[in-house]
Amino acid sequence: MSFRPDPADLKRLREWVSGPGAQNIALASAAEFQRRDKVRERQHKRVVHHRCSYCGKGSTDTLRVCSLCKSARYCDRECQVADYKTRHKAECAGFVHPPFTTSFLTEPLGDDKYPQDPLFAKGHLNGVGFWVSVSSSVDCALQTLANPLRPIKDPLEYNRRDIRMLEDPNLGVKYKARTRNLLTLQVLVQNRRKDGKPVVVFGARTRVLTSETPTVTQNVLNGRTEADRITIFTDGGRGAFGTYASIAIAEDMFDQSPRLLITNVNGTVLKEGVPLPSAVKNGPRGIVALHPGEFALLHMQFRIGDGDLIVSEWDALSCLRALAVPVVAPYDPAVCNTTSLDASISLKTDPVSGKLIDELASPGVTEVRLPFDFYAAEAYYEDLSEKGELAFIKSHRGEKEAEAWAREHAEMAEHALQTMENIRRLGLPADELNSMFELARNMVSGRRD
């Protein structure tokens, strides 16, 4: 049941939301982001002790790097030439390894059993390569629309978002902002064309395709909102044999833009308030133009399910068949207007039936299909699916991370009781009290990651 507290009640609740209890939870969340950054820095120090890709000799010095793939490193020119002839020529052209960046580590570090960024899809076309992972929460839970994609440094910004949804309850209902049903994907893209020509990627036009099973497709679509851009194909389309859906990136209810973020360009982490590099043509739309050797990392979120049957990253990934990313390769900036082209990208229409076809209609734009590796995802999330969150965290993050997660849940339970007591003091009727408690409970759990 929806509720509309009167101005006096809203004022008192606003005061509570801005109070010490909520701030402590938000501050703890910010501290967690900082802690993870420090962990990544320590891991980076371990990684920079590179080994020559050919002879295996370790070195703390800066090694020669392949100018095209930015992955292979060498002691000297002799090792580079020898490796190119025997192995690297084929590996570089085949996009076997992603470019090296500590923002996307696909190999286990040190004694770790699992990588930080496991690969679940990859592919290449016309000299453009893609590698896909997840941006994972500690316990692999899906995310909520109420929480921003970019980590917020100001803890009170969480409170301001909550207040806005209190003032306009329909906003959260329309977008199902409190439901944990957003799968966050990391997409690393690189230009390895040998003709020297740039390419352009239209990140906001990326879509996921569900498995070709009516039941799976329905489970995925259960959480859809009126703001979602979804196309359902019932006749197979493009060689498929069953019913499936094409799902666009979720829309952010606060700024009416795609839930997409360019986080890294050529190994440099993009920070808020710092001018964007020239490769970024449109940040909110995820449009990047890359010259040979250049790469970019994008984070994007898709609404998968209603938070009931599909609750984890593994649940969501197991429902998906492929990721489809539109590109122009090669790209001529003199004749290609990226803004106009981005606006024109759409699916074809069958001239006879009038139904949409699972192919792009825009001339010059190619869609790179990246099939998800179901078995790779199944192996990575085996502990989660068979033993639960705590076992997964222990095996993938370590004992300390598992202990911290358990403590955090105990603190949230205590804070929930305090939340209930604070809301009771408003003296609301029982039905409104229950709604308010549900909202507050979700506010607390929404900061879990």
Phi, psi and omega in degrees: 000129179284158181219156178224090180297147179288167185306322181294315178297317181298321179298316180294321179292323178299320179297321179292317181300329180271005185277180186301320183300309180293323180296322180297319178297314181296318179297322178297321178296315179298320179297326179295318177299317180296320179298317180294325177298318180294322177299315180297323178296318178296320179294325179298320180298327178288323185287325187293347173284072188292158171243144178300132182293343183257303185267345178083004181290132180275153180201147174264354178281163175290125182263158174296143183232145176298125185290342184265313184264339181057027182244309182282141180229148188222151176295315184204181183294326181299314179295322181295315180294316181297318180292323181298320182288321187270331188211314193292331180304313180288320182294321181294314180292331181270005179054041182296317182242141177286162175298150183282125171204140180289354176278352183211084185258106186263001177242144178301144179258135177057236181269004180297144178274329184238149177284160176290326184232078182295142180276127178242353176196148175198162179173171179207156180199135177054036177083008178246126182245150181227144172227134187236131174226189175250153169262096196271143167276165185304316183258015175067018178286147174292162186260171179248154178290335181294331178271137182290154178290320177274131178304131181271126179282328180272108183303329183290346178296326175301316181295320180296323177294317179299317181298319180298321180286334174291320181289332178229080183304328182294336180298311179292325180292315182301318183261001183050051189294335183268354183279132178277089181216022179257120174268125181259117179255145170256128181237112177262127182234140180218145175266121176236030178293141181263001179266004177079004185268147179281169175227160176230139182244133180256085187300320184291345179267006177293146178219157173251149178246131181281166175297154186275054179228124183306318182295315179297315180300318180295319178299321179294321185275355182302331183262012185297151177239170180292345180272347183285143177255103185229138174238131180254129178252120183254349183252021180091291179065135175047044174082358178284166187240004182212189179279131177208171184234150172253122186241124179278168177301140180296151179265140176276129185284343183276320182239009176055042179229163180297148176281079186217145182211127172274117188255340186206136174229119178056037176089355179260123179287128180279130182243147180297135180090351179260135180306140180286148176293161184297338180294335181274110181273328178205105184297306181300331180267357178066034180266118180231138176249124187239131173274164181308131181093340182279152180214161179215151178243125180242141172252134181216149184240139179235140179277116182236103177084188184243017180079010182252287179283329181249107187236345184235169177300320179295316178304316183290313182298325182292347179266354188253147181257319185199161171249137182238122184238124179281135178220160168240116183216115001281167183242126178250104183298341181286334184240353184245114176268111187296325181294313180294319182293320178300318181290336185269348184295125181204172178273154177289157176242131177294124183294338182269305184274338183080002180278153176289143179251147183282057176212152180281144181264343186286122178297138177086349180260127179251139178257119179271119180267127181241099181292137177285139178271096183301319185289326176294318179293319180299318180293320182293321184261017184302314180297323180295313185286331184259330186238345178104176187298314185297318178295321179296314182297320179298315184282332184257333184243338180108164183298319182297318179294321179295318178296320179296321180296317180296319178297319181298320179294323177295320178294323180293322179297318178295318180294327179297321178295319177295322179299315180300318181295319179296321181288324178302326182293346177287341179070033181282156173302160186303315183294320179290325178299316179298318179295318180295320180295319178299318178298312181297321178299318178292325177300319180291309182294332180295344179259013186297328184268000000 
